[in-house]
Amino acid sequence: MPLHHWPNPRVPWLSFHSHWIVRLVEYLNQDILPPGFRARPTELVVWIEPDVLLLQDADRPDAGLPAGPQTGLGEATLTATIPPPADLPLVGIYSSYDTSRLVAAIELVSPGNKDRTEAVVAFIEKVLFLLQEGVHVMVVDVVSAPRHPLRRDILGRLGRDEVVVETDRLWLASYCSLPSSAPRAQLEVREWARSVSVGQPLPALPLFLRADQLWVTVDLETTYAATLRAGRYEPA
């Protein structure tokens, strides 16, 4: 199904956004995630609130877990390094599953994340915070108005300003955080990015669960189309 213009005059964005989150969670839990992992809608009670959380059971060992559906990973579009978190106290992230740990997050970008400078800064800082904490992040930006490529801002914060980001296309990217065990070492962040235009199908992206050794392939097109059908949405 081709991507539509968002926001759309015939579909309330908040309704579609919430519905898509639910579909993503159901899709991940039913068909994609291996044992020991589970997806949940946002359950954070602080200012950092990704749309979809992936949690790993604390009592399950990492080793030997079968992966969900995977395709060839291919080459990362780029690699960057960022400093580790500062020694100052950080904002605590909690969920109702206090025996589980957050391993990944999916962010569905909203128009409000791009309509003013302070909103862009807040969103980018949230992504960087999660990566610094070793959480893998997928950023799904299908919002064509305002036309602001958040990928460009993320790469800028990663110190990769030299990368040219086409502003006439929408960007979706998955970021893999690779913290080092060495004290005060930098974090390596690898990016898998794909671009799309209105009228084209959404691409599939890898979602990382354990460094770059375990990942699942998320078919965004499937959940997008399922959301439109389930909600009887008829975007212009």
Buried (B, 14 or more C-beta within 10 A) or exposed (E): EEBBBBBBEEBEBEEBBBBBBBBBBBBBBEEBBBEBBBBBEBBBEEEBBBBBBBBBBEEEEEEEBEBBEEEEBEEBBBEBBBEBBEEEEEEEBEBEBEEBBBBBBBBBBBBEBBBEEEBBEBBBEBBBBBBBBBBBBBBBBBBBEEEBBBBBBBBEBBEBEEBEBEEEBBBBBBBBBBBEEEEEEBBBBBBBBBBBEEEEBBBBBBBBBBBBEBBBBBBBBBBBBBBBEEBEBEBE
